[in-house]
């Protein structure tokens, strides 16, 4: 259904087009990235690739069966066998199981390719679709938190066949 492709320099233009196309859609559920993100995209993209080379982050494009860019799935703050999951799916792919499939593949890569043993993720309470994606991927709620002034939940998933927490 979907495949993840590690972010590379040649993805810059298609990723920028995807982010522009979905800016309003994303802003309905997460804080907008702001105009500077788009104006400085090329430099930011290069900086993220440099950081990815250090192993502290792993960025991926989510591609559909035709190879079209439909989302992103990332591992950030990688350290001591742990990372935080982030993902977003564009408007045209929303509600079709793409995020669930992308997070499942990201969990597989986290263990198999990056040697991680646990993942965390956060979402606000007013984003039930994101919470459903996490629960379907065996993330368990571990604490109530505040995200940008909004009530939210932190989730945890242990990898390599461990049971979810919660």
N, C-alpha and C positions, 0 to 999 in steps of 0.2 A: 504493500500500500504506500509506504513512504520509505525514503532512505535518507540518512544523514551524510553530509559531506563536510569534512573539516574546512573551515574558513581559510581561503587563500587570497593572495593579492588580486588575482584576476576576477574575484567575485565582487569587487568594489562597486562597479556600475549597476549590476543587477540588484545588489543588496540596497543601494541607495534608492533605486527605483521602487523596490518593494516597500521600504520604509516610508517613502513619500506617498505612495499609493494608499497605504494603510494608516497614515498618521492620525486621521480623525477617528477611525475605527479603534485604534489602540488607546487613544486618549479617553475613550469611554470607560476603560477599566483600569488603566494605569496612568500615572502622571506623564504628561507630554514631555518629550525630550527637549523641546524648545528649538527656536530658529537656529541657534548656534550649532546644534548637532548637525543640521543639514548643511549649513554654510561651511563648516570645517570638517566635513565628512571624510575627505581624502586623507587628511593628516591624522584624523582619529582612527581611520581604518588601518593605516600603517602602524600607528602606535599600538593598537590592539594585536596586530600580527606579531610585533616585537615582543609584547608581553606574553602572547601565546607560546612563543619560542622558549620562554623561561619555564613553562610547565605549570604556571600558577593559574592559568585559565585555558579552557578548551571551547572554542566557538564552532558551531555547526550550522549549516543551512539545512532546512528540511525541504526535500524535493519530492514531488508527487511522482506517480508512475510514468508520466510523460517527461519528467526532468524539470518541471517548472518549480520555481521557488515559491513555496507556500508558507514558510515559517522559519523560525530559528529555535535552536535548542542548545543551551550553554551550560558549562560547568565553570563556576567562578570560585575564588577564594580556596583553591586547591592547596591543601596542606595536611600532612600527617594522615593520609589515607581518606580524607574527607573532602567534600566539596558541596557548594550550594548549586542547586538546579534553577535555571531560568528558562522560560520558553514563551513564545508568542506565535500565533498562527494568524495569517491574514484573513480578511473578511470573506474572500471567496472560498476558503477551506474550512471556515469555522462551522462547528456543529456536525462534522462528518467523521469524527474519530481520529482526525489527523494529530491533534495534540496528544491524545492518549498513546497513539502508536509512536510518535516521536519521542515521548518521554520513556516509553518502554525500550526503545532502541538506545536512547541516551544512557539508561541504566545498564544495559548490556555492555555498551562501550566503556562506561565508567569502570566496571569490574574487569573486563577482558583486555581493554587496550590501555587503560590508565592506572590499573592496579588499585582502585579505590575500594574501600570497605563500607563506607556509609555516605549517604547523601541527605542533605536537608533542602527544604523549600519553604517559602512563605507565600501566603495569599491573604488578601483582605476578606472579611466576612461577606462583603457585598459582591464577591466574585465567586459564586457557587460553581460555575463551570470549571474554574481552575482547581478548586478543591476536589471536584469529582475526578478530574484527570489524575490528581495525586492519589486519591483513594483507590482508583482502578489500577494504579501501578504500585500498590502495596506500601504506600507511605502512610504512616500513622501520625495523628495529631499528638504533639508532645507539650505544647504550651500556647497560651493566649499571649499575643503581643500587640504592639501598636506599630503600624506601618504608615509613615507620612501622615500621622495624626488620625488614622483610621484603625478600628479594631481588626485584628487579624489572628492568624494561627501559624505557628511553625510546625512543620512536618518533618519526619525522619524516616528513612528507609535504610535498613542494613542490607548490604549486597552479599553475593556469594551464597544464596540459599537461606539466609537468616530470615526469621519471621519479622514482620513489621512491629514497630513499637506502638503502643496505644490500645 
